[in-house]
Amino acid sequence: MNTRVLIKIGGRAFEDEGGFRELAGAIKSSKKVEVIMVHGGGAEISRALKDAGRQTEFIDGIRVTRAEDIEIVEEVLSGTVNQRISSWLEANGVPGMRMSGKTQGLFVVEPLIRDGRDLGFVGKIKQVNPAVVIEAIHSGRVPVISPISANEKGASYNVNADSAAAALAAAAGCTDLVFITDVPGVLVDDQTRASLTVKEAQTLIADGIIKGGMVAKMESAFEALDQDVPRVHIIKWQGLPTLRNILAIFSPQPLTQRYNPINPKSAIETLRPLISDLLHPLLPYRPNFWIDDSMRLKYVSHNGYIDYNGGVIWYR
């Protein structure tokens, strides 16, 4: 069975074609992995609005989009950014299919109200029709999706790309949702937290410690987990092996393929899969868990667990 991965790319996650060249190489080298891509483009939207003499306002990391702004936002996301990403992937051997949330009614939205505040032409997804995405995957192409969507009357709305990624990952039956960002994780007291429980993360949001764009990202991660996406990863791109490394952790391979006592890379690498294979059948509900480099068994309850060093939000 293939692994189906939705990759959400933040506007600043890759600075130039070099990053997408690495991403294309990672996609091509990942066997039996189906990829869907959703992108943002916040920095370019801000520049375009500034050039047009418009002010930019955010509420909890979500851009307020006025009626006079939506045309510019759509042109940037569904035009400039979508075209560029698709072209770079194509140039590096990954055939793509350009689309937006408006393509064949992929996303149907309604106005998003945040804490009683009207965000203008910002949409909340109420229906996902993933058939067009599945068709693209089956034809061997990577869907490259702008989050611009429409309501039932066809009016364009700006949808937060993190929210769009979470909704589509659930509707398309993805095994993994991967947020690629330009930041390493969550800062608490000027330190990057190695791990957080979901409850802790929610408390940090309520206390205003997690703020800005990370709020929308965390809430989207919770949404995906609640809709039974098995794994959500929040990572900073670290070169060609990045995708392979995070997916390899979860590949269901037989013990004989993973445990080689004759030529182990290290004692940790030798013992890690053996201990996991022995303990996994004994744990209730067959939850996710792993052995870290300090040989601590990290058990994951149904309440969820977030690990930022490994770039993983766990649930189940």
N, C-alpha and C positions, 0 to 999 in steps of 0.2 A: 504494500500500500504506500502511495506517495505521501510525502510530507507536503502540506500546503501552507505557505508562509506569506503573510501580508507584511510588507516592509513599508513603514511610513518614514519618509525623509523630511526632516525639518529644513527650513529655508536656508540655514547656514551650515548644515551638516557637511556639505561638500562645497569647497570654494571654487573648484574648477573641474575641467574634464578629467583630470587625473584621478579624482575620487571615484567618479563614475566608471572610469576604466577599471579600477580595482573592483568595484561592485559588479560590473559586468563579468569580470573574470571569476568572481566568487559565485555568481549565479550559474555560469557555464560549468564550473567544476563541482557543483553540488548535484550529485546524481539523485534522481527520483525526488526532486524538490520542485514543486510548482510555486511560482512566485507571482504575487500581486503587488503593485506599488501604488501608494497614495502619497502625494507630495503637498507641502505647504509652499510658502513663498512670501512670508511676512515682511522681510526686509525690503524686497523689491516693491511690494505694495506700498509700504511707507514712503519709499523714494518717489514712486509715481504720484501718490497723493500730495506729497510735498511740492513736487514740480507743478501740480495743478492748483497749488495754493490752498489745499485742504488740510485741516488739522486731524491728527490721529488720536483716538481715545481707546483705552483698553479697560475692561472690567474683568478681573480675575483671569487675565491673559487672553481674553476674547475681544477681538476688534469690533468696536461699534461701527456699523456700516450704514451710512445714510443713503437715502434714495439717490442723491447726486454722486455717490461714491461707487455704487455697485457696478456700474459699467466699467470703471477703471479697474476695480478689483477682478472682475471677470476677464478682462483683457489680459491682465498680468498673469493670472493663474491658469486659465484655460488656453491662453494664447502663448505668451512669451515663455513662461516657465515650463509648461507642459511640452511645448515644442522642443525646447532645448534639451530637456531630460531624455525625451524619446530619441532625439537625434544622436545624442551622445551614446546612449545604449546601443542603438542601431549601428553606429560607427565602430563599436567595439564587440560586435558579433551577437548581440541579444535583440532579436526581433520583438518589437513592441506594438501595442495598439493604443493610440491616444483616445482618451475619453474623459468625460467629466461626470459629475453626479446627475447631469441632465440627459446623458446618453441612454436612450430607451428607458427612461424613468428609473435609472439606477437608484437614486435617492429621491424620495418624496418628502418634503419638509413642511414645517409650520413655523411661525415666528417663535424665536427663543426669547423667553422672559427670564431675566436673571435677578433674583432677590427683589422682584417687583419692578425692575427697571427694564424698559424697552430698549433693545439693542439695535433697533432699526431693521435693516434687511439682513439679519443674521438668522439662519435657519436651524431648527432642531429636527433631526431625522425622525420621521414617524413610520416610514416604510422603506424596506430595502428590496429591490428586485435584482438579484445577482446574476440572472441568466446570461446577460451580455458578457459579464466577466468570466463566467464558467466557460462560455463558448470560446472566448479568446484563449483561455488556458488550454483547452482541448485542441485548439488549432496550433499550439506550440508557440504562442506569443505571450509576452508579459503585458498585462493591462497597466497602463500608466495613467493614473486618475487624478484629475483636478477635483477638489471638493466642492466647487461651485455646483449648486443644485437648484431645483425649482419646486414651487408649491403646486397644488393641484390645478391651478389656473395657468401655470407655465411661467410665472414671474421668477426671476433669478434671485437666489439668496446665497450669501456667503456662509459656508459651513466650516466650523473649526476642523482642520484636517485631522487632528487627533481623534475627535469624536467620529468623523467619517470612517477613519481606519478601524476603530473599535467596532462600529456597527457592521461594517462590511466583513470584518474578520469572523464575526459571529454568524452572519447570514450565509457566508460562503463556505462555512465548515472548516475554517483554518485551524491547523494544529498549533500554530505559533503566530503571535503578533509581535513584530520587532519595531520599536521606535528608535530610529537612529538620530541622535541629537548632537549638538556641539558642546554639551556640558557633561561632565563625568558622573553627576549624581546630585543628591540633595545635600545642601550645606546646612548644618545645624551647629551654631556657635563656631562658625568659621571652619568647621571640619566636615569633610564629606562622609556621610554616614554609610558604613559598610552594609548595614541591613536595617530594615524597618518591618514591623508587622503592618498589616493593613490598618488596624485600629490606631497604631502610633502615627501612621501617615495622615489619617483623617484628623487626629488631634492636632498635628502640626499645621495642617491647613486651617483648622478652626482658630488656632492661635496666631495665625499670620506669619508663621516661620517658613512654611512652604508657600510661595506666592508667585505672582506673575504667570508666565507661560507654563511653569511646572504644575500649577494647579489643574489646568485643563488636561495636561498629560496624565497626571495621576488619576483624575476622575475618569478619564477615558480608559485607563488600565483597569480600574475597578469595574467599569461598565462591561468591558470585554470579559473579565473573569466571571462576573455575575451572569453573563450570557453563555457560559460554558466554553469559552475559548480556553483550552487547557493551559497554555503558557503565554505569558507576556514578558517581553524583554525590553529594558530601556538601556541603551548602550551608546557609547561614543565609538565611532568607527576607528579601528586600529589596524587598518591594512587588509590585504587580501584574505588572510585566514579568519577574519572576524566572524563571518556568517557560518563558515564550516565549524568553527570552535563552539559556538553557542548551540548549534543544532546537534553536534556530535555527542554532547552530554546526554541527550535524550534518545539517541538512536537505539531501538530495541534489538540489539545484536545478541546472538548466543554467547554464552560465557566463553566458549572455546575460541571465539574470534577476538575477544577482548582481553583474555587473560593468558599471558605468555610467560611462564615462569623461567623459560630458558634464557630469554633476552629482555628482561624488563627494563624500561627506561629509568625507573627508580623504584624504591620500596613503596612510595606513595602510589605511584601509578599501577604497581602490581597488586597492591592490597585493595585499592579503591573499588574496582569492579567485583572482586571476589566477595568483599564484605557486603557490597550492595546486593549482589545476587543471593547471598545467604539470608540477609535480613528482610529483603523485600517481601517474600511470601508470608512473613510472620507479622507484618504490620497491618493494623485494621484499615479497611477501605482502600488498600493499595495506594497510599498517598505518594506524592512526589517526595523524594529526599535525595540527598547526596552526601558524599564524604568530602570535606574540604581539605586543604593542604595541611592543616594542623591535626588531621585525623579526627575531627569532631563530627559526629553524625548529626546532621541538621534535619530534624523531623518537621514535616509540614502538616499542620492541622487543617481542618476545613475553614478556619478563619483566615487563612492566607498568610503568606510570608513574602517579604520583599528583600531581595539581595542585590544591592547596587554594585558591589565589587564585581560580582559575576554578571552584572547586567541583567538580572532576572527578577521578575515578579512571579512568585509561585502561588498556586492555588490548587487545592484538593489534596 
